[in-house]
Amino acid sequence: VDEWAENKQICEKLHKKSQRKYLHDFLNLMCTMRYLPPYEDWCIIDDEFVPLVYNGGNRDEYEIYWNREDVPSDAVLNITKRAVVPTEEDEHIVSKLVFEDETTGEKYTEYIEPLVSHLRFPLAHCVAGMPEIDMYKFHGVMFRGWIIPPPPNTRPKRKLYFDAGASAWMQGAGGPSLDYFVKIWGRSEHQFDAIYAFEMETSEKKFMKSVPDEYLDITNYQQCAVSSTAEENSEEHPFLPLFIKNKYHTGDYVLFKIDIDSPKIENGNIEYILNDPNPKIDELFWEHHISGNYLMEEWGASGDLDQMSLRQSYDYFLRLRQKGIRAHSWV
C-alpha cells in the first residue's frame, strides 16, 4: 500500500487484468437491480443517492455510468431492489468476520466489503471517460454502493443508530447518511428502533423539520459539539462511546457513524473504541480524513487533515475489524 500510494499507482493497479477479474466479480455482486434478458449483463448499483449503471458483460474494461440513458434504449429494468448478501462463493472478493456465540460455542460468518483502493468506491477517479462536469464530478467519491450491510435476520433485538455529523435527513456534505442507513439497512430487514443524531450548526427545530413523519417518534437530535475524550464528557458535549454505553441494553445492535471533519475529535473517539475491551458497537462508519490519500483532493489543504499515510488508515480499519466491529470507511 505504501508503494502504490507513494508512486500514485492505485488506479494503474486496478486496471491490470489480474485485478479486473476480482473487481468485476465484486461489482456484479453489488448489483441491486438488473435488466431483463437480453440485457441481463446490465445492472444498477443503487445506493439511494447516486445510483451507478454497470455493464458486467464487458470484462475488458470498466463500463460504468452515472446516467441510465447510457443503457440500451430498449432495455427493461426489474425495479425490485435486492439486498446484497455475499456467500462462501464470494470469498475471493469480500472480507469476512468469524464470530463465536459465547453461550452456545457456535461459530458463524459475516461478510463485509474488503479494504481496497483508496478506501472509497474503488474506481473513484480511476475510470477515464466518466464525465467530470459539475453534475457528476463528485459522484465517485460520494458513492456508497460498495458497502455491504450485515446479513438479514441476524439482529433480533433492538437496533440503535448513532450519527455524529447529521445536519438533515436528506442532506449532507457528502450526501445524506440518515436516509441512506434507514433505506439500505431496511433492504436487509434491519429497521432501527431508535436514532440519535448530533451536529453543531443545525438547530433542533430545523433538523426535526427534515425528518419524515414515520421516523419522528424514534429520532432524537442534539445540537452540540461532541467531545474528543471521556474526560470531556458532559450533557452539553457528549463523548459518544460513553453515550452509546448509557443507551445500550444487552443484545442491542449498535451502528455508529462519525464524520464531523475534525481529526482530533474523530481520532479521540476511535482510539477510545480501539482501547475499550467491550465498546458495545457492532457497526462503525468513519471518514478518515488523511493527508496520505492522494486521490482525495476534495478534502482540501493537507494541513487540515490527519497527517497519516494511506497504509496507516488501512491499519485503523483492520484493527477495528479485528475487535469484531464491522468497520467501514465512510464518505
VENRA-V912996 format. One record per backbone hydrogen bond with DSSP energy under -1.0 kcal/mol. CO is the residue of the C=O (numbers start at 1). NH is the residue of the N-H. If there is no record, write none. Layout:
co | nh
CO | NH
CO | NH
This chain:
co | nh
1 | 5
2 | 6
3 | 7
4 | 9
9 | 13
10 | 14
11 | 15
13 | 16
16 | 20
17 | 21
19 | 23
20 | 24
21 | 25
22 | 26
23 | 27
24 | 28
25 | 29
26 | 30
28 | 31
32 | 82
33 | 44
34 | 78
36 | 39
39 | 42
41 | 56
42 | 35
43 | 54
44 | 32
44 | 33
45 | 52
52 | 45
53 | 65
54 | 43
55 | 58
62 | 64
63 | 55
65 | 53
67 | 70
68 | 71
72 | 75
76 | 36
87 | 90
88 | 91
90 | 93
95 | 112
97 | 110
99 | 108
101 | 105
106 | 101
108 | 99
110 | 97
112 | 95
116 | 119
121 | 124
123 | 126
127 | 130
133 | 136
133 | 137
136 | 139
138 | 142
139 | 143
144 | 147
158 | 253
159 | 193
159 | 194
160 | 255
161 | 196
162 | 257
163 | 198
164 | 259
169 | 179
172 | 175
177 | 181
178 | 182
179 | 183
180 | 184
181 | 185
183 | 187
185 | 190
186 | 189
194 | 161
195 | 220
196 | 163
197 | 222
198 | 165
198 | 166
199 | 224
203 | 207
204 | 208
205 | 209
207 | 210
212 | 215
213 | 216
218 | 195
220 | 197
222 | 199
230 | 233
238 | 227
239 | 242
239 | 243
240 | 244
241 | 245
242 | 246
243 | 247
244 | 248
249 | 252
253 | 160
254 | 282
254 | 283
255 | 162
256 | 285
257 | 164
258 | 287
262 | 266
263 | 267
264 | 268
265 | 269
266 | 270
267 | 271
268 | 272
269 | 273
270 | 274
271 | 275
282 | 326
283 | 256
284 | 328
285 | 258
286 | 330
289 | 306
292 | 294
293 | 296
296 | 299
297 | 300
301 | 304
302 | 305
306 | 291
306 | 308
308 | 292
309 | 313
310 | 314
311 | 315
312 | 316
313 | 317
314 | 318
315 | 319
316 | 320
317 | 321
318 | 322
320 | 325
321 | 324
325 | 327
326 | 284
328 | 286
